[in-house]
Amino acid sequence: MSPSWSRTATASATAALTLLAALVVTGSRLAVIPLIVAFIALQRHWKAGLTAGSGK
């Protein structure tokens, strides 16, 4: 059987990792939002450039 301080330390480390994972996921989602907005806003220019470059 492990000492009580070991169980407390393990529970604390697990909680810290859970919080860290939540922060990483939240940050990743927030970082993607401007990319999605830019893609939607500039999509027509992107399509126009593709069609302009296809002909000779």
C-alpha positions in Angstrom: 0.0 0.0 0.0 1.4 3.4 -0.9 1.6 6.3 1.6 -1.2 8.9 1.7 1.2 11.6 0.5 2.0 9.6 -2.6 -1.7 9.2 -3.5 -2.3 12.9 -3.0 0.7 13.8 -5.2 -0.5 11.4 -7.9 -4.1 12.9 -7.7 -2.6 16.4 -7.9 -0.4 15.6 -10.9 -3.3 14.0 -12.7 -5.5 17.1 -12.1 -2.7 19.3 -13.3 -2.3 17.2 -16.5 -6.0 17.3 -17.1 -6.0 21.1 -16.7 -3.0 21.4 -19.0 -4.7 19.2 -21.7 -7.9 21.3 -21.5 -5.8 24.5 -21.9 -3.9 23.0 -24.9 -7.2 22.0 -26.6 -8.8 25.4 -26.0 -5.7 27.2 -27.3 -5.6 25.1 -30.4 -9.3 25.8 -31.2 -8.8 29.5 -30.6 -5.7 29.5 -32.9 -7.7 27.9 -35.8 -10.6 30.4 -35.7 -8.7 33.2 -37.6 -7.5 30.7 -40.2 -11.1 29.6 -40.9 -12.3 33.2 -41.1 -9.5 34.1 -43.5 -10.2 31.0 -45.7 -13.9 31.8 -45.9 -13.2 35.5 -46.6 -10.6 34.9 -49.3 -12.1 31.8 -50.9 -13.4 33.6 -54.0 -10.0 35.1 -54.7 -8.4 31.7 -54.3 -10.8 30.2 -56.8 -10.3 33.0 -59.2 -6.6 32.5 -59.1 -6.9 28.8 -59.8 -9.1 29.3 -62.8 -6.9 32.2 -64.2 -3.8 30.0 -64.1 -5.4 27.1 -65.8 -5.6 28.5 -69.3 -2.9 29.3 -71.8 
